[in-house]
Amino acid sequence: MSKQISPYLNRDLSWVEFNRRVLQEAQDPENPLLERAKFLAIVSSNMDEFMSVRVAGIHEQIRAGLVKMDFTGYSPAGLWKRLLKRTKNMVSEQYRAYRELMKCLHKKGIFIKEYDELSLTAQKAMADYYNEIVFPVITPMAVDQSRPFPHVHTKELYLAVTLGIEGEETTEEPLFAIIQIPSILPRCVPIPGRSNSKKQEFILLEDIITTFIDTLFTGYNVYSVSPFRLTRNSDLSIDEEGAEDLLEEIEKELRRRKWGAPVRLEVESDIDPYALQILKEELEIDDGLYTIDGPLDLSFLMKFSSAVTGHEQLRYKKYEPEYPKEFETDQDIMSVIAERDVLLYHPYESFEPVNEFVWEAAQDPDVLAIKMTMYRVSGQSSLVKALESAAAAGKQVTVIVELKARFDEENNIAWAKQLEKAGCHVVYGLVGLKIHAKMLLVVRREKDGLKRYVHVGTGNYNENTAKLYTDIGLMTSNDIIGADTSALFNEITGYSAPRDWEAFAVAPTGLKTKLLELIDREISHAQAGKPAKIIAKMNSLSNQEMIDKLYEASTAGVSIQLIVRGVCCLRPGLPGISDNIQVISIVDRYLEHSRVIYFYNDGEEELYLSSADWMTRNLQKRVELMCPVFDDSLKRTLINILKLSLDDNKKARVLRVNGQYEHFELGEEQPFRSQFAAQKVKSWKEAIVE
């Protein structure tokens, strides 16, 4: 008798399938070669975070003796084994793609070479580079009775070296040392070429160091040099309740992160057996060993692809975001928003109006206050400078900086201190909750009294990611939204009681309840024989209660279309459970990041923008908001955006009942790529997708 299929897909196994979709973009011969290199880099970066957080967490559960199954039917030990198998298979596939990519780049005159393959002139140049730049920076660390095994930093590249004393016979147990490859230097070093040559050659830094390894161990014979890389548990464990100062506690925890338990050890396939034995014993790694046929940590390909000069045909065609036509007037930003709501769709439309909005507010003598949330901020943030300028002008500037934004903690601590120094009021989030809502409020004194201007969005206030992620922002002076925004800021920064929201739905207190009510409404319409439909676009769907409610809606006859980029624990196509649910995922040039929700509502269509994915952490452990779009023309715009995604048959994959994602079978259909189509739309406010 066959085992009954679970109605749920496992969150972590679903993530592996997402990263596989990223890998497919690196394998796609229709993508430009240097863009394929970037996708290979993203696969590695994604895997690093997954290993250091999700897999590390499962490892901790096993060590704690937990055996309870999750709602998808996996125990920690069972999931650990399945994840190791799938991720190791993916890594093998990734390196096959790497070797194929290198062959293709060679045909274009672009090479990553080993030292022995270089011309004598190039070898001389690399010898000079080593002696002048590299040698003074690196430090060999011997391991013996007086010098214990040194601390190995997470996700840094090292060389394991075995040696013997010069003139003595080889012993059974060689001497051992490690060298950290300095991350302050470029991993991929360009090799000077002849002025008339079109070839571009690079060499990896670890190959240069390996070539000249004898200079670090004079008087010794070097037997082997083996690259290795360790990944540690990097999740923060903060006692927020007991912390007197959250900023100080997070700074301490960031220092402790360097000492997290080892989770994964990556080594090259030809590693010296004795070196491997030492590493496994000292780092206490067994199951988490990844043997790799190629250079470790392919994330270097991101910078490599940028370092290649020329060859524009090997990249995506440059795209300049359109400046929104609503703001192409003599009016300032607030004057435009006072007259009508405006939607911004990044990266197809420019992020500049958001920057201009804050700068205008900073310089406007009638603006009294600016309030803003910050989750992940770019390195050179125009918004931060504008807020500093506003504070210097005497305005009330309040910034909620989320210190617990994973892997951006140090960056956010630096911004928080800089803003405080400039005179801004800085709030470090709430105990036990992350502030993930994206909102910006400007309070202005006008003839009729105070007026609120608001920006709410699906993405972070980050000028850099606004060029790489698809996100949507709403700029409005709507009184109801303005009042809710003010109330939410007061609730976060003060002791205000939870509000009866007029427009917003807010997590953790009411967002999930609101969503369940909206789905129930569609169920009641379907049960009454009326058309009922839900479209939801998000990054991840893993909350069991939300999935069960969608199953209930499907059973009642509600048509459900889900656009879920990453993790999806809902299993579509189950007879009698999810027959009416379709799930697609789009992975393409830009990272799909917007959260948009549509309810047919018996013809009175409702659309919402949200900062929240439908995950337990978003709905129960974060401050998130969902904001309605009231303007009918902007509703049509959002429907157009959703329809673009749903019509994609080129980069969209459909989730099958077996948990696998497949490309659409085109048949007689013309290929349609939603992101490329979006680049051709000159005005989102006028475009009607047929």
C-alpha positions as CSV (number, residue, x, y, z in Angstrom):
1,M,0.0,0.0,0.0
2,S,1.5,3.3,-1.0
3,K,2.1,6.0,1.6
4,Q,-0.6,8.7,1.6
5,I,0.8,12.0,0.3
6,S,1.1,14.8,2.8
7,P,-1.1,17.9,2.0
8,Y,2.0,20.0,2.8
9,L,5.4,20.5,1.3
10,N,8.3,21.0,3.7
11,R,9.6,24.6,4.0
12,D,13.3,23.8,3.8
13,L,13.0,21.3,1.0
14,S,10.9,23.9,-0.8
15,W,13.7,26.4,-0.4
16,V,16.1,23.9,-2.0
17,E,13.8,23.8,-5.0
18,F,13.8,27.6,-5.1
19,N,17.6,27.7,-5.2
20,R,17.4,25.1,-8.0
21,R,15.3,27.5,-10.0
22,V,18.0,30.1,-9.6
23,L,20.5,27.5,-10.7
24,Q,18.4,26.8,-13.8
25,E,18.9,30.5,-14.8
26,A,22.7,29.9,-14.6
27,Q,22.2,26.9,-16.9
28,D,19.9,28.6,-19.4
29,P,21.7,29.1,-22.7
30,E,19.4,31.9,-23.6
31,N,20.6,34.1,-20.7
32,P,23.8,36.2,-21.4
33,L,27.0,34.5,-20.2
34,L,28.0,37.1,-17.6
35,E,24.5,37.1,-16.2
36,R,24.6,33.3,-15.9
37,A,27.8,33.8,-13.9
38,K,25.9,36.1,-11.5
39,F,23.2,33.5,-11.1
40,L,25.8,30.9,-10.1
41,A,27.1,33.4,-7.5
42,I,23.6,33.9,-6.2
43,V,23.2,30.2,-5.8
44,S,26.3,30.1,-3.6
45,S,25.3,33.2,-1.5
46,N,21.8,31.7,-1.0
47,M,23.3,28.4,0.1
48,D,25.6,30.1,2.6
49,E,22.6,31.8,4.3
50,F,20.5,28.7,4.2
51,M,23.3,26.6,5.8
52,S,24.2,29.1,8.4
53,V,20.6,29.7,9.6
54,R,18.1,27.0,8.6
55,V,20.3,24.0,8.4
56,A,22.2,25.2,11.5
57,G,18.9,25.4,13.3
58,I,17.9,21.9,12.4
59,H,21.4,20.7,13.6
60,E,20.8,22.4,16.9
61,Q,17.4,20.6,17.3
62,I,19.1,17.3,16.7
63,R,21.8,18.1,19.3
64,A,19.0,19.0,21.7
65,G,17.4,15.6,21.2
66,L,14.2,16.9,19.5
67,V,12.4,14.2,17.6
68,K,8.9,15.7,17.1
69,M,7.7,15.9,13.5
70,D,6.7,19.3,12.0
71,F,3.3,19.7,10.3
72,T,4.8,18.6,7.0
73,G,5.8,15.2,8.5
74,Y,9.5,15.6,9.0
75,S,11.6,15.0,12.2
76,P,14.8,17.1,12.5
77,A,17.0,14.0,11.9
78,G,14.9,12.9,8.9
79,L,14.9,16.4,7.4
80,W,18.7,16.8,8.0
81,K,19.5,13.7,6.0
82,R,17.2,14.7,3.2
83,L,18.6,18.2,3.0
84,L,22.2,17.0,3.0
85,K,21.4,14.7,0.1
86,R,19.6,17.3,-2.0
87,T,22.0,20.2,-1.3
88,K,25.0,18.0,-2.2
89,N,23.3,17.0,-5.4
90,M,22.6,20.6,-6.2
91,V,26.3,21.6,-5.5
92,S,27.4,18.9,-8.0
93,E,25.0,20.3,-10.5
94,Q,26.2,23.8,-9.8
95,Y,29.8,23.0,-10.6
96,R,28.9,21.2,-13.8
97,A,27.2,24.4,-14.8
98,Y,30.4,26.3,-13.7
99,R,32.6,24.2,-16.0
100,E,30.2,24.6,-18.9
101,L,30.1,28.3,-18.4
102,M,33.9,28.5,-18.4
103,K,34.0,26.7,-21.7
104,C,31.6,29.2,-23.2
105,L,33.5,32.2,-21.8
106,H,36.8,30.8,-23.2
107,K,35.2,31.0,-26.7
108,K,34.7,34.7,-26.0
109,G,38.3,35.2,-24.9
110,I,37.6,35.4,-21.2
111,F,39.6,33.0,-18.9
112,I,40.1,32.1,-15.3
113,K,43.6,30.5,-15.5
114,E,46.0,28.7,-13.3
115,Y,49.5,30.1,-12.8
116,D,51.2,27.4,-15.0
117,E,48.9,28.3,-17.9
118,L,50.1,32.0,-17.9
119,S,52.7,33.4,-20.3
120,L,56.1,34.2,-18.8
121,T,55.2,37.9,-18.8
122,A,52.0,37.3,-16.9
123,Q,53.8,35.0,-14.5
124,K,56.2,37.8,-13.7
125,A,53.4,40.3,-13.2
126,M,51.7,37.9,-10.8
127,A,54.9,37.2,-8.9
128,D,55.3,41.0,-8.5
129,Y,51.7,41.2,-7.3
130,Y,52.3,38.5,-4.8
131,N,55.5,40.0,-3.4
132,E,54.2,43.6,-3.2
133,I,50.5,43.2,-2.3
134,V,49.7,39.7,-1.1
135,F,52.8,38.5,0.9
136,P,52.7,41.4,3.4
137,V,49.1,40.7,4.3
138,I,48.9,36.9,4.8
139,T,49.8,35.1,8.0
140,P,50.6,31.3,8.2
141,M,49.3,29.7,11.4
142,A,51.1,26.6,12.5
143,V,49.4,23.9,14.6
144,D,51.5,22.0,17.1
145,Q,51.8,21.3,20.8
146,S,52.5,25.0,21.7
147,R,50.1,26.5,19.1
148,P,46.6,25.0,19.2
149,F,44.3,24.9,16.2
150,P,43.4,28.5,15.4
151,H,39.9,29.9,15.2
152,V,38.4,29.4,11.7
153,H,36.1,32.2,10.7
154,T,32.8,31.4,9.1
155,K,32.5,31.6,5.3
156,E,36.1,32.6,4.9
157,L,38.5,30.8,2.5
158,Y,41.6,29.0,4.0
159,L,44.4,26.9,2.8
160,A,45.4,23.7,4.8
161,V,49.1,23.0,4.4
162,T,51.0,19.8,5.2
163,L,54.8,20.1,5.5
164,G,58.0,18.4,6.5
165,I,61.3,19.7,7.7
166,E,63.7,20.2,4.8
167,G,66.3,17.4,4.6
168,E,64.4,15.0,6.8
169,E,62.6,11.9,5.7
170,T,58.8,12.1,5.3
171,T,57.1,11.1,8.5
172,E,53.7,9.4,8.9
173,E,52.3,12.6,10.5
174,P,53.4,15.7,8.6
175,L,53.4,19.1,10.2
176,F,50.2,21.2,9.7
177,A,49.4,24.8,9.2
178,I,46.5,27.0,7.8
179,I,46.5,30.3,6.0
180,Q,43.5,32.6,5.7
181,I,43.0,33.9,2.2
182,P,42.7,37.7,2.8
183,S,39.2,38.8,2.0
184,I,40.4,42.4,1.8
185,L,42.0,41.6,-1.5
186,P,40.2,40.8,-4.7
187,R,39.5,37.0,-5.0
188,C,39.7,37.2,-8.8
189,V,42.8,39.0,-9.9
190,P,43.0,40.5,-13.5
191,I,46.1,39.6,-15.4
192,P,47.7,42.4,-17.4
193,G,47.5,41.6,-21.1
194,R,49.1,42.9,-24.3
195,S,47.5,46.2,-25.4
196,N,46.5,44.7,-28.8
197,S,44.9,41.6,-27.2
198,K,41.2,41.2,-26.8
199,K,41.7,38.3,-24.3
200,Q,40.9,39.0,-20.7
201,E,42.6,36.7,-18.2
202,F,42.1,36.3,-14.4
203,I,43.6,34.1,-11.7
204,L,42.2,33.2,-8.3
205,L,44.0,34.6,-5.3
206,E,44.3,31.2,-3.7
207,D,46.2,29.9,-6.8
208,I,48.7,32.8,-6.5
209,I,49.3,32.0,-2.9
210,T,49.6,28.3,-3.5
211,T,52.2,29.0,-6.3
212,F,54.4,30.9,-3.9
213,I,53.6,28.9,-0.7
214,D,57.3,28.1,-0.2
215,T,58.0,31.7,0.7
216,L,55.8,31.3,3.8
217,F,57.6,28.2,5.0
218,T,61.3,28.6,4.4
219,G,63.3,25.6,5.6
220,Y,60.4,23.2,5.1
221,N,59.1,21.1,2.3
222,V,55.4,21.7,1.4
223,Y,53.7,18.4,0.7
224,S,50.2,19.6,-0.1
225,V,48.0,22.8,-0.2
226,S,44.3,22.3,0.1
227,P,41.6,25.0,0.1
228,F,38.8,24.7,2.7
229,R,35.9,26.8,3.9
230,L,33.8,26.5,7.1
231,T,30.2,27.6,7.6
232,R,29.1,28.2,11.2
233,N,25.7,28.7,12.8
234,S,25.2,32.5,12.3
235,D,21.7,32.9,13.8
236,L,21.5,35.4,16.6
237,S,20.2,34.2,20.0
238,I,19.2,37.3,21.9
239,D,17.6,37.5,25.3
240,E,15.6,40.5,24.5
241,E,13.5,40.3,27.7
242,G,16.6,40.3,29.9
243,A,18.6,42.9,27.8
244,E,19.0,46.2,29.5
245,D,20.2,47.8,26.2
246,L,19.2,46.0,23.0
247,L,21.8,47.8,20.9
248,E,24.6,46.6,23.3
249,E,23.2,43.1,23.4
250,I,23.1,42.8,19.7
251,E,26.6,44.1,19.4
252,K,27.7,41.4,21.9
253,E,25.8,38.7,20.0
254,L,27.4,39.7,16.7
255,R,30.8,39.1,18.3
256,R,29.6,35.7,19.5
257,R,28.3,34.8,16.0
258,K,32.0,34.3,15.0
259,W,32.1,31.3,17.4
260,G,28.9,29.5,16.2
261,A,28.9,25.8,15.9
262,P,30.3,24.4,12.7
263,V,27.6,23.2,10.2
264,R,29.3,22.7,6.8
265,L,32.9,22.1,5.7
266,E,33.7,22.6,2.0
267,V,36.9,21.1,0.6
268,E,38.1,20.5,-2.9
269,S,37.9,17.0,-4.2
270,D,41.7,16.4,-4.3
271,I,42.3,17.5,-0.7
272,D,45.2,15.7,1.0
273,P,43.7,12.9,3.2
274,Y,45.8,13.8,6.2
275,A,44.7,17.5,6.0
276,L,41.1,16.4,5.7
277,Q,41.4,14.1,8.8
278,I,42.8,17.0,10.8
279,L,40.1,19.4,9.7
280,K,37.3,17.0,10.4
281,E,38.6,16.2,13.9
282,E,39.4,19.8,14.9
283,L,36.2,21.3,13.4
284,E,34.0,18.3,14.5
285,I,32.4,17.9,11.1
286,D,31.2,14.6,9.7
287,D,27.9,14.6,7.8
288,G,28.3,18.3,6.9
289,L,31.3,17.6,4.6
290,Y,30.9,18.9,1.0
291,T,33.5,17.7,-1.5
292,I,33.7,20.0,-4.4
293,D,35.1,19.6,-7.9
294,G,36.2,23.2,-8.5
295,P,37.1,26.5,-6.7
296,L,35.3,26.9,-3.4
297,D,32.6,29.6,-3.0
298,L,31.5,30.7,-6.4
299,S,30.1,33.9,-5.0
300,F,33.3,35.5,-6.4
301,L,31.6,35.3,-9.8
302,M,29.5,38.3,-9.0
303,K,32.5,40.6,-8.9
304,F,34.2,38.6,-11.7
305,S,31.3,39.4,-14.0
306,S,31.6,43.1,-13.2
307,A,35.4,43.0,-13.7
308,V,35.1,41.8,-17.3
309,T,35.3,45.0,-19.4
310,G,33.4,45.5,-22.6
311,H,31.5,42.5,-23.9
312,E,28.1,44.2,-23.4
313,Q,26.5,41.5,-25.5
314,L,27.3,39.1,-22.7
315,R,25.1,41.1,-20.3
316,Y,21.5,42.1,-20.1
317,K,20.7,45.2,-22.0
318,K,21.0,48.2,-19.8
319,Y,17.7,49.4,-18.5
320,E,17.0,52.9,-17.1
321,P,13.9,53.2,-14.9
322,E,11.2,55.5,-16.2
323,Y,10.6,58.6,-14.1
324,P,6.9,58.5,-13.1
325,K,4.9,60.8,-15.4
326,E,2.8,62.1,-12.4
327,F,5.9,63.9,-11.1
328,E,7.0,65.4,-14.5
329,T,5.4,68.7,-13.6
330,D,6.4,72.0,-12.0
331,Q,4.8,70.9,-8.8
332,D,6.7,69.5,-5.9
333,I,6.1,65.9,-4.8
334,M,3.7,66.7,-1.9
335,S,1.6,69.0,-4.1
336,V,1.1,66.1,-6.6
337,I,0.3,63.6,-3.8
338,A,-2.2,66.1,-2.3
339,E,-4.2,65.9,-5.5
340,R,-4.0,62.1,-6.2
341,D,-2.5,58.8,-5.1
342,V,0.5,57.6,-7.0
343,L,1.9,54.0,-7.4
344,L,5.6,53.4,-8.0
345,Y,6.6,50.1,-9.6
346,H,10.3,49.5,-9.1
347,P,12.7,48.8,-10.9
348,Y,10.6,49.8,-14.0
349,E,9.9,53.2,-12.4
350,S,12.5,55.2,-10.6
351,F,13.0,55.3,-6.8
352,E,14.0,59.0,-7.1
353,P,10.5,60.4,-6.1
354,V,10.9,58.7,-2.7
355,N,14.3,60.4,-2.2
356,E,12.9,63.7,-3.5
357,F,9.9,63.4,-1.2
358,V,12.1,63.2,1.9
359,W,14.5,65.9,0.7
360,E,11.6,68.3,0.0
361,A,10.1,67.5,3.4
362,A,13.5,68.2,5.0
363,Q,13.8,71.6,3.4
364,D,10.1,72.7,3.7
365,P,9.6,75.1,6.6
366,D,6.0,74.0,7.0
367,V,7.0,70.3,7.6
368,L,7.0,69.6,11.3
369,A,7.8,65.9,11.5
370,I,9.2,63.0,9.5
371,K,8.8,59.4,10.7
372,M,10.3,56.4,8.9
373,T,11.1,52.7,9.3
374,M,14.4,51.3,8.2
375,Y,15.0,47.5,7.7
376,R,17.8,47.3,5.1
377,V,19.4,50.5,4.0
378,S,21.9,51.0,1.1
379,G,25.6,51.9,1.8
380,Q,25.4,55.5,0.6
381,S,21.8,56.4,1.5
382,S,20.3,59.6,0.2
383,L,17.4,59.1,2.5
384,V,19.7,59.0,5.6
385,K,21.3,62.3,4.5
386,A,17.9,63.9,4.0
387,L,16.8,62.8,7.5
388,E,20.0,64.2,9.0
389,S,19.3,67.5,7.1
390,A,15.7,67.6,8.5
391,A,16.9,67.1,12.0
392,A,19.5,69.8,11.6
393,A,16.6,72.1,10.4
394,G,14.9,71.5,13.8
395,K,12.2,69.1,12.6
396,Q,11.0,66.2,14.7
397,V,12.7,63.2,12.9
398,T,11.9,59.7,14.2
399,V,13.5,56.7,12.7
400,I,12.7,53.1,13.6
401,V,15.8,51.1,12.9
402,E,15.4,47.3,13.0
403,L,18.7,46.1,14.5
404,K,17.7,42.5,14.1
405,A,17.5,42.5,10.3
406,R,19.5,39.3,9.6
407,F,23.1,39.9,8.3
408,D,22.4,43.7,8.2
409,E,22.8,44.1,12.0
410,E,26.2,45.8,11.9
411,N,25.2,48.1,9.0
412,N,22.0,49.1,10.8
413,I,23.8,49.7,14.1
414,A,26.1,52.1,12.3
415,W,23.2,54.0,10.7
416,A,21.4,54.2,14.0
417,K,24.4,55.8,15.7
418,Q,24.9,58.2,12.8
419,L,21.2,59.3,12.9
420,E,21.3,59.8,16.6
421,K,24.4,61.9,16.3
422,A,22.6,64.1,13.8
423,G,19.7,64.7,16.2
424,C,17.2,62.2,15.1
425,H,15.1,60.2,17.5
426,V,16.1,56.6,16.9
427,V,13.9,53.6,18.1
428,Y,15.4,50.1,18.0
429,G,12.3,48.1,17.4
430,L,10.3,46.2,19.9
431,V,11.2,43.4,22.3
432,G,10.4,40.0,20.7
433,L,9.3,41.5,17.4
434,K,11.0,42.6,14.2
435,I,9.7,45.8,12.6
436,H,9.3,44.8,9.0
437,A,6.6,47.3,8.0
438,K,7.7,49.8,5.3
439,M,6.2,53.2,6.0
440,L,7.2,56.8,5.8
441,L,5.2,59.7,7.2
442,V,5.5,63.5,6.7
443,V,3.4,65.8,8.8
444,R,2.9,69.3,7.3
445,R,1.3,72.5,8.5
446,E,-1.2,73.8,5.9
447,K,-4.0,76.4,5.8
448,D,-6.7,74.0,6.9
449,G,-4.6,72.4,9.6
450,L,-2.0,69.6,9.7
451,K,-1.9,67.2,6.7
452,R,-0.2,63.8,6.5
453,Y,1.7,62.5,3.5
454,V,2.5,58.8,3.4
455,H,4.6,56.3,1.5
456,V,3.9,52.6,2.2
457,G,5.6,49.9,0.2
458,T,6.5,46.2,-0.2
459,G,10.2,46.8,-0.2
460,N,13.0,48.3,1.9
461,Y,14.0,52.0,1.6
462,N,17.1,51.0,-0.3
463,E,18.1,52.8,-3.5
464,N,20.3,49.9,-4.6
465,T,17.8,47.1,-4.3
466,A,15.1,49.3,-5.8
467,K,17.1,48.8,-9.1
468,L,17.3,45.0,-8.6
469,Y,14.0,44.0,-6.9
470,T,10.5,44.3,-8.1
471,D,8.6,46.3,-5.5
472,I,5.6,48.6,-5.3
473,G,5.1,51.7,-3.3
474,L,2.0,53.8,-2.7
475,M,2.3,57.6,-2.1
476,T,-0.9,59.1,-0.7
477,S,-2.3,61.9,1.4
478,N,-5.5,59.9,2.1
479,D,-6.7,61.0,5.6
480,I,-7.6,57.4,6.7
481,I,-4.2,56.0,5.7
482,G,-2.5,59.0,7.2
483,A,-4.3,58.5,10.5
484,D,-3.5,54.8,10.6
485,T,0.2,55.5,9.8
486,S,0.5,58.0,12.7
487,A,-1.2,55.6,15.0
488,L,1.1,52.7,14.1
489,F,4.2,54.8,14.6
490,N,2.9,55.9,18.0
491,E,2.2,52.3,18.9
492,I,5.7,51.2,18.0
493,T,7.5,54.2,19.7
494,G,5.3,54.7,22.7
495,Y,2.7,52.9,24.9
496,S,-0.4,53.4,22.7
497,A,-3.0,50.7,22.9
498,P,-3.7,48.7,19.6
499,R,-5.9,50.7,17.4
500,D,-9.1,49.7,15.6
501,W,-7.6,50.2,12.2
502,E,-9.6,51.9,9.5
503,A,-7.4,51.0,6.6
504,F,-4.4,49.0,7.7
505,A,-4.3,45.4,8.9
506,V,-1.3,45.0,11.2
507,A,0.7,42.0,12.4
508,P,1.1,40.5,14.9
509,T,-2.3,41.5,16.3
510,G,-4.7,41.4,13.4
511,L,-3.2,40.9,9.9
512,K,-3.7,37.1,9.9
513,T,-7.3,37.5,11.2
514,K,-8.0,40.1,8.5
515,L,-6.7,37.8,5.7
516,L,-8.7,34.9,7.0
517,E,-11.8,37.1,7.1
518,L,-11.2,38.2,3.5
519,I,-10.8,34.6,2.3
520,D,-13.9,33.6,4.3
521,R,-15.8,36.3,2.4
522,E,-14.8,34.7,-1.0
523,I,-15.8,31.3,0.4
524,S,-19.3,32.7,1.2
525,H,-19.6,34.1,-2.3
526,A,-18.6,30.8,-3.8
527,Q,-21.1,28.9,-1.6
528,A,-23.8,31.4,-2.8
529,G,-23.1,30.4,-6.4
530,K,-21.3,33.7,-7.2
531,P,-17.9,34.0,-8.9
532,A,-15.1,34.0,-6.3
533,K,-11.4,34.6,-6.9
534,I,-8.2,35.3,-5.0
535,I,-4.8,36.3,-6.5
536,A,-1.9,36.6,-4.1
537,K,1.7,37.5,-4.9
538,M,4.4,37.0,-2.3
539,N,7.8,35.7,-1.6
540,S,6.9,32.8,0.7
541,L,3.9,30.8,1.9
542,S,4.5,28.5,4.8
543,N,1.9,29.3,7.6
544,Q,-0.2,26.2,8.1
545,E,-3.4,28.1,9.1
546,M,-3.2,30.2,6.0
547,I,-2.7,27.1,3.8
548,D,-5.6,25.3,5.4
549,K,-7.8,28.3,4.8
550,L,-6.8,28.4,1.1
551,Y,-7.6,24.6,0.9
552,E,-11.0,25.4,2.4
553,A,-11.6,28.1,-0.2
554,S,-10.5,25.8,-3.0
555,T,-12.9,23.1,-1.8
556,A,-15.7,25.7,-1.8
557,G,-15.0,26.6,-5.4
558,V,-12.9,29.7,-5.0
559,S,-10.4,30.2,-7.9
560,I,-7.0,30.8,-6.4
561,Q,-3.9,31.9,-8.3
562,L,-0.7,32.2,-6.2
563,I,2.5,33.8,-7.4
564,V,5.1,32.6,-4.8
565,R,8.7,33.3,-5.7
566,G,10.4,31.1,-3.0
567,V,9.2,28.7,-0.3
568,C,5.7,27.3,-0.8
569,C,4.4,24.7,1.6
570,L,1.0,24.5,-0.1
571,R,0.6,21.5,-2.4
572,P,-1.6,22.4,-5.4
573,G,-3.6,19.9,-7.4
574,L,-4.6,17.5,-4.6
575,P,-8.0,16.0,-5.5
576,G,-10.8,17.4,-3.4
577,I,-8.4,19.7,-1.5
578,S,-6.5,22.1,-3.8
579,D,-8.0,21.4,-7.3
580,N,-8.7,25.1,-7.7
581,I,-5.3,26.4,-6.7
582,Q,-2.5,27.2,-9.2
583,V,1.0,28.1,-7.9
584,I,3.7,29.7,-10.1
585,S,7.1,31.0,-9.3
586,I,9.0,33.5,-11.4
587,V,12.8,33.7,-11.3
588,D,14.3,36.1,-13.8
589,R,16.6,39.2,-14.1
590,Y,15.0,41.0,-11.2
591,L,14.2,39.5,-7.8
592,E,10.4,39.3,-7.5
593,H,9.8,40.9,-4.1
594,S,6.4,42.7,-4.2
595,R,3.4,41.5,-2.1
596,V,0.1,42.2,-3.7
597,I,-3.3,40.6,-2.7
598,Y,-6.5,40.7,-4.8
599,F,-10.0,39.7,-3.8
600,Y,-12.8,39.6,-6.4
601,N,-15.4,40.4,-3.7
602,D,-18.5,39.9,-5.8
603,G,-17.3,42.4,-8.4
604,E,-16.3,45.1,-5.9
605,E,-12.6,44.2,-6.3
606,E,-10.2,44.9,-3.4
607,L,-6.4,45.2,-3.7
608,Y,-3.8,45.4,-1.0
609,L,-0.1,46.1,-0.8
610,S,1.7,44.3,2.1
611,S,5.2,44.1,3.7
612,A,4.3,40.5,4.9
613,D,4.8,37.1,3.4
614,W,2.4,34.4,4.6
615,M,4.9,32.8,7.0
616,T,4.5,32.3,10.7
617,R,7.3,34.7,11.5
618,N,5.7,37.5,9.4
619,L,2.2,37.0,10.7
620,Q,3.0,36.4,14.4
621,K,6.5,37.6,15.2
622,R,6.9,40.8,13.2
623,V,5.3,44.2,12.9
624,E,3.9,44.1,9.4
625,L,1.2,46.0,7.6
626,M,-1.2,45.5,4.8
627,C,-2.6,48.6,3.2
628,P,-5.6,48.9,0.8
629,V,-5.4,50.7,-2.5
630,F,-8.5,52.9,-2.8
631,D,-8.0,54.6,-6.2
632,D,-9.8,52.7,-9.0
633,S,-7.2,53.6,-11.6
634,L,-4.4,52.3,-9.3
635,K,-6.4,49.1,-8.7
636,R,-6.4,48.5,-12.5
637,T,-2.7,49.1,-12.5
638,L,-2.1,46.5,-9.8
639,I,-4.4,44.0,-11.7
640,N,-2.3,44.7,-14.8
641,I,0.9,43.9,-12.8
642,L,-0.6,40.7,-11.5
643,K,-1.8,39.7,-14.9
644,L,1.7,40.2,-16.4
645,S,3.0,37.7,-13.9
646,L,0.2,35.2,-14.5
647,D,0.7,35.4,-18.3
648,D,4.4,34.6,-18.0
649,N,5.1,31.3,-19.8
650,K,8.9,31.8,-20.2
651,K,10.4,32.4,-16.7
652,A,7.4,31.2,-14.7
653,R,7.5,27.6,-13.4
654,V,4.3,25.9,-12.3
655,L,4.3,23.9,-9.0
656,R,3.0,20.4,-9.5
657,V,1.3,18.1,-7.0
658,N,4.6,16.1,-6.5
659,G,6.4,19.3,-5.3
660,Q,8.4,19.8,-8.4
661,Y,8.4,22.9,-10.5
662,E,8.1,22.7,-14.3
663,H,8.3,25.2,-17.1
664,F,5.1,25.7,-19.0
665,E,4.6,23.7,-22.2
666,L,4.3,26.5,-24.9
667,G,2.7,24.5,-27.7
668,E,1.3,27.0,-30.2
669,E,1.6,29.9,-27.7
670,Q,4.1,32.7,-28.2
671,P,6.7,33.0,-25.4
672,F,5.9,35.8,-22.9
673,R,8.4,37.0,-20.4
674,S,6.7,39.3,-17.8
675,Q,9.8,41.2,-16.7
676,F,10.8,42.0,-20.3
677,A,7.2,43.0,-21.1
678,A,7.2,45.3,-18.0
679,Q,10.3,47.1,-19.3
680,K,8.4,48.1,-22.4
681,V,5.5,49.7,-20.5
682,K,6.0,53.5,-20.7
683,S,3.2,54.4,-18.3
684,W,1.8,51.9,-15.8
685,K,-1.1,54.3,-15.1
686,E,-2.4,54.0,-18.7
687,A,-1.4,50.4,-19.6
688,I,-4.2,47.9,-20.0
689,V,-2.9,44.4,-20.4
690,E,-5.3,42.6,-22.8
